[in-house]
Amino acid sequence: MQSALNELAKRTNGDVYIGVVGSVRVGKSTLITKLLDHLVVPSI
C-alpha cells in the first residue's frame, strides 16, 4: 500500500485526490477517518 501511494505521489507531484462514493450509512466517513489515521497522521 505504501509503495503504491509513493508511486502516485511521484506521478502527481504530491497531489492525490481520492473520491469516495456510496449509499447512505455504508461507512464513507469512517473509511476516510481510518485512512487519515493510518496514512497521514503518523507522518505528521
C-alpha positions as CSV (number, residue, x, y, z in Angstrom):
1,M,0.0,0.0,0.0
2,Q,2.8,2.4,1.0
3,S,4.7,1.8,-2.3
4,A,1.5,2.4,-4.3
5,L,1.0,5.7,-2.6
6,N,4.6,6.7,-3.1
7,E,4.3,6.0,-6.8
8,L,1.1,8.0,-7.0
9,A,2.8,10.9,-5.2
10,K,5.7,10.9,-7.7
11,R,3.4,10.9,-10.7
12,T,1.2,13.7,-9.4
13,N,3.8,15.9,-7.7
14,G,2.3,15.0,-4.3
15,D,-1.3,15.8,-5.1
16,V,-3.5,12.7,-4.6
17,Y,-7.3,13.0,-4.7
18,I,-9.5,10.1,-3.7
19,G,-13.2,10.1,-4.3
20,V,-15.4,8.0,-2.0
21,V,-18.9,7.3,-3.1
22,G,-21.6,5.1,-1.8
23,S,-25.1,4.8,-0.4
24,V,-26.1,6.4,2.9
25,R,-24.7,4.7,6.1
26,V,-22.2,2.5,4.4
27,G,-19.2,3.9,6.3
28,K,-17.7,6.5,3.9
29,S,-16.7,8.9,6.7
30,T,-15.3,6.0,8.7
31,L,-13.2,4.9,5.8
32,I,-11.8,8.4,5.3
33,T,-11.1,8.8,9.0
34,K,-9.3,5.5,9.2
35,L,-7.2,6.2,6.1
36,L,-6.1,9.6,7.6
37,D,-5.3,7.9,11.0
38,H,-3.2,5.2,9.4
39,L,-1.5,7.1,6.5
40,V,-1.4,10.8,7.2
41,V,-1.3,11.3,11.0
42,P,1.9,9.1,11.5
43,S,3.7,11.3,9.0
44,I,3.0,14.5,10.9
